[in-house]
Amino acid sequence: MTAVPIPNLPNALARIRAIVGDKGCVTDPEAMAPFLIDDRKKFLGKTPMIVRPATTLEVAAVVELCAQHGLAIVPQGGNTGLCGAQIPSPAGAEIVLNLSRLNRVRDVDPINYTITAEAGCILAEVQAKAAEVDRLMPLSLAAEGSCEIGGNLSTNAGGINVLRYGMARDLVLGIEVVLPDGRIWDGLRRLRKDNTGYDLKHLFIGAEGTLGIITAAVLKLFPRPREVVTALLAVPDLDSALALMVQAREASGDKLTAFELMERICFDFALRHVPGTHDPLNQAYDHYVLLELSSSETGGLRATMESILESAIEHGTVIDGTIAANDAQAKALWRIRETQNDAQKPEGGSIKHDVSVPVGQVPEFIRRASAFVTTLIPGARPVAFGHVGDGNVHFNVSQPIGADRARFLARWPDMNHGIHDIAHALGGSFSAEHGVGVLKRDELVRFKSPVEIELMRRIKAAIDPQGLMNPGKVLEP
Amino acid sequence: MTAVPIPNLPNALARIRAIVGDKGCVTDPEAMAPFLIDDRKKFLGKTPMIVRPATTLEVAAVVELCAQHGLAIVPQGGNTGLCGAQIPSPAGAEIVLNLSRLNRVRDVDPINYTITAEAGCILAEVQAKAAEVDRLMPLSLAAEGSCEIGGNLSTNAGGINVLRYGMARDLVLGIEVVLPDGRIWDGLRRLRKDNTGYDLKHLFIGAEGTLGIITAAVLKLFPRPREVVTALLAVPDLDSALALMVQAREASGDKLTAFELMERICFDFALRHVPGTHDPLNQAYDHYVLLELSSSETGGLRATMESILESAIEHGTVIDGTIAANDAQAKALWRIRETQNDAQKPEGGSIKHDVSVPVGQVPEFIRRASAFVTTLIPGARPVAFGHVGDGNVHFNVSQPIGADRARFLARWPDMNHGIHDIAHALGGSFSAEHGVGVLKRDELVRFKSPVEIELMRRIKAAIDPQGLMNPGKVLEP
């Protein structure tokens, strides 16, 4: 491979166009715009070209050509990432390699409980394909209508079913990767057990496109739930929520598929700003848990939920609650949880966190973090909610009522700094499920040991020696 | 770090003794002997010293010293591995670093559902510690009374609960590793979600000690089953076994924790050679399934099993069977499965395989492999059994009745070659759960793409540039 200096860019772009054709190239500034900014509009990038290959072979040819030209690449899926990994740098030195056209489901196998999908498949469509053969693809998250499998794996997406089914990583049996030199690694295995050398797939999963481009994956499927029972329960305090989680997991035979904590302010915001919501209980409480059981067995799940509830009320870990009587009621309960981000918007600026701690530390984390918030910015309103069953709290902070939005948001780094310190002190992480990207690159250096950073750098250098794969993401160049 | 040539060995050994003390060094040939041969007596090694550190700091100091002296290290746990990864080379150029004294359980946390155990903890003891706080540590395999956690993780052990709980790898939240230069990477996280850079733990898990030494791990726990129901079912053919598996998984709400196939010959051998066994059914059948449901819920599991059985009989996928009425009966059924290796011994030489295929290909694999066996060696007797729910068949071959044992065993490589080819052609693997070690190093090269081998080599070079960690294992030096 001969590296040609970038000055030869027009030539490189012409050769890329020859590989993917006109419909695989976007260079019109207006057409490029939506690919160059993220949903929260925190990252705005530039690029000479958005390249949209339609096959793995096209991806490989483009990457090989980029390696020859020394041209850097930002891989991109549905552009729903929250940390900026999928947006090129403002300098515009990288092409964007968007994988949305690589979107075939190659295989669905209900007996092997697997689905083989290309990187550009939209998550909801993969879920639907699995459902067609009566199987569950359990990865589920707010962006599922537009996020894509390649991005889900590159960021090791989490979501609402992690408690029972694990992270995106845990659902993968095999992957196909285009390496930084353009060669294809076909690791598309469909095996539950395969102990043959280093587990390379886990290196590419969660690497945010810095080691290569995931072009397809074999994902595990599960029996489809036939019964789902949802309840909204008021708990007297955070420790009771934890006790309830432990008890529900045991008493349900591990059918607990969601355990979401919400504080009262989550309800206040939703009731105020989300049309069609109403308070499911007759009075207000400080803390709530949205609990869901599911099973592929039929019959008896409601009785299980009732017995969990009875016992919890007896032990004082639940003080009020309602079990959804039907799908519509369950959806209404979930709506309060799922619209949390939207419900916060009319309340002004909101500073976000995506932290995790060991499950037992969740109450202590919320207490310490809430105290910190009001010390740092008196009147600021902590909005804690999230997947407590996984120790994952989306600890958001809404601005004080009537405060200046921009001035409040300017405190974002200070707020993050303090909250991440608290999580870290409790054995936690500054990024539970959103990844690192550009947004949390400094935090990576702040919290990881030099040994760990060095290991990552050695791996990066070993697999992408030219440093052309998503440069400046996760690790500083 | 200054590399000193090995001629300085006596000096290096003296310095190691200064670190770990006399009780941490074994040099007496008789005392060393059991550390230098594997259970099946296929690998016999030599070493100047067995080093037995008692703490992670001692491990780190020994490894750092070895790096300075250019002295290679073979990490070893309970010495139960089947592929020779834990045995030094016959040349005796490596020290053996045995981790059995590093055996404290550092933490058990029933709320976080985790246990933190050092590498030298015996698997059965970790299971027992978890049970003390009413939790399940699901990793379970034949060697659990003597195998150790460090070895379990270094070989990514499988076992009988993989169908429901995954491989050893899937049970790990964090690890502590002594790197080849003696530095400690503290990756002992207790988090369910932590998306902060490359997932390094999965690189060390399953690397068979070639990238560093796992000294401790945080393992996931689960609710402990309160009810277990076991059944032995006769199925008319292999395809019916598959259909039964799919149906049982769905109808039980994913409570299927074991699904083990056995052919008639397994029963014949066990009844003939294992004291106290008897045929659980009134007549002989060609194929059997040992099926186990478990749940942390109480009540109703037997009814679920009965309804699965009823429906299977109706569909013709089961033709006879028995459900264990109590623990003793369940143990008797498991005894036939668990004594398979012993039961084969009196039948003469046995050539072993540990292959996996996609679950739907299990019947075709067994048909093709059985046909191959009798073509290669007329009269040879295929003994197929194993974790069919995971696509993992322990396809063993007993010698023809009255044949010469040594002459039969001399065909081991030919037999392996052909059987591995058949598995590979069906999308399978030549090593499902036993790893590579020395035994299957050539098969690794035969079946992996050059791209994959090169990726492994680059990673090895990046993390262990001196090549001192378990040299010659997994990858050729």
Interface residues (C-beta under 8 A of the other chain):
Chain A: D109 P110 I111 N112 Y113 T114 D134 T155 N156 G158 V162 L163 G166 M167 R169 D170 L179 R183 I184 W185 D186 G187 R189 R190 L191 R192 K193 D194 N195 T196 G197 Y198 D199 L200 H202 L203 I205 G206 A207 L211 F222 P223 R224 L242 V246 R249 E250 A251 S252 G253 D254 K255 S295 S296 E297 G300 T304 S356 V357 P358 V359 G360 H387 D390 G391 N392 G427 G428 S429 F430 S431 A432 E433 H434 G435 V436 K440 L444 F447 K448 S449 V451 E452 L455 M456 R458 I459 K460 A461 A462 I463 V474 L475
Chain B: D109 P110 I111 N112 Y113 T114 D134 T155 N156 G158 V162 L163 G166 M167 R169 D170 L179 R183 I184 W185 D186 G187 R189 R190 L191 R192 K193 D194 N195 T196 G197 Y198 D199 L200 H202 L203 I205 G206 A207 L211 F222 P223 R224 L242 V246 R249 E250 A251 S252 G253 D254 K255 S295 S296 E297 G300 T304 S356 V357 P358 V359 G360 H387 D390 G391 N392 G427 G428 S429 F430 S431 A432 E433 H434 G435 V436 K440 L444 F447 K448 S449 V451 E452 L455 M456 R458 I459 K460 A461 A462 I463 V474 L475
